[in-house]
């Protein structure tokens, strides 16, 4: 009694699934991250750092505006000469609008009495709101469900 099993169909199906995973790793994750930033976060020009071979994409979400972030970094550097120098160098990098705003604030400060009130320059709010986090998880689950399944792998194996 001889039993013969043809494994070419199963092999091509597994190869197609492997190709799907490779596509998700190299291209799909970056596209997913860009779509999430433009549609859910309303970013006009999303930036995603992609490492295709490693299989990840990194989107940086800043907690505040650039002005607030640099100001907080200056406070963290302290009231030393280096901290003031860092703050000064950081503000030079900002756009003209922010420089004008800072000048207006400094003119108002000169008119007021010199009272130093030290407060924390950081916020306690979460960087990513709960709604956005929920949308990201939902969107990610749907993306994996539609792009990584056996039915699609079967289509890929029959096409290739």
N, C-alpha and C positions, 0 to 999 in steps of 0.2 A: 504494500500500500504506500503510495507516494502522494504527499501533500505539497502542492506548489502554491506559493503566495506571491502575487505580483506586488512589489513594494514601490514601484516607480511612481504611482499616483500619490501614495503617502509621502514619499520622499519629495516630490515636487510641491506638495501642500506645505510640508515643513519648511522647505526652502523659501516658499512664498511668504510664510509667516516670518521667517528670519529677515527677508527683505523688507517687510512691513516695519519690523522693529528697527532696522537700520535707517529707514526713511524717517521714522518718528524721532530717532536719535539725532540725525543730521539736519533735517529740515523742519519737521513738524513742530517740535518744541519751540523753535524760534518764531515760526509763523503764529503759533498759539499765543505766545507772549506778546508779540506785536499787536495782534487782534485784540487781546484783552486790554492793552494800554490805550489803544485808540477808541474802542467802543465803550468800555466801562469806566476808564479813568479820564476820558476826554482829552487825551494828550494829542496834540497835532503832529508832533514829530517824536514818535517813540524811539527810544534807544535801547536795544537789547544786545548785550554782549553774548556772543554765541561761541561755544566750544564744541564744534561738530563732532570731532573724534571722541571727546570725553562724553558727549551726549547730554549737555546741559545748556541752558540759556539763563542769563542773569539780567534782570531788570532792576535798576536802582530806583527806589522810591524815597525821595527826600522828605523829612518830616515838615520842613518849613521852606520858606523862600531862601534863595542864596544869600540875601542880605542878612537874614536872621541867623542862618547857619554860620556865616563868617563872624558875625558879632559874638555868637556864643563861643566860637573857637577862640576869639580874642579874650573873652572873659576867662575861659579855662586856662589860657596861658598865664593869666594872673596880671596883677598890676605892676609887674616888673618892666624893665626897659624892653626886654625881648617881647613881652606880651603886647605892649603898645606898638612896637615895631611891626609885629605880626598883624595887628589890627589895621595899622596904617597901610601896609602892603596889600592886605586883602581888600580893603575898600578901594584902592586904586584900580583893582581888577574889575570892579563893578561897572555897570553901564552908566552913561551920563545922567540918566534920570535919577538913579539912586544916589549919585554924588550930589546932585542938586538938592535932593531931599535931605541928605545928611548935612549939607551946608545950612539949609533953613533951620534944621533942628539945632545945630551948633550956635546959630545966631540967636535963637530963642533962649538957649542956655546962658549965653553971655549976658542977656538982659536980666535974667533971673538971678536970685541970690545963689551963691555957691553952697548948696546943700547936697551932700553925697548920700544917696540912698542905694544900698547894694541889694539887689534882688537876683534871684536865679534867672539866667537868660534862657532857660529851656522850658519846654512845656511838658505836662504830664499826659497829654492826650496820646492815644495810640497812633502810630504812624499810618497804619492801614485800617480804615473804618471796618466795622463788623459787616456792613452790607457789601462792601467791596470784597472782603475776604470770602463771604458766602458765595458771591457771584463767581469769584475765581475758582472755588472748589466745584461748583455746579458746572461751570464751563469746562473745566479740566476733565471731569467725569464724562461729560458728553463727548468731548474730543476723543478721549481714549475709546469710548464705546463705539463711536462711528468709524474711527480710523484703524483700530486694532481688533479685528475679529476674524473668526474662521471663515465666514461667508466671503469677506473681502479677499482673504488669502486664497480661497478657492477660485475666485475670479482672476486673481493675479497669476495663479498657476496655470489656468486654462489659457490666458492671454499670452503668457511667455513660454 
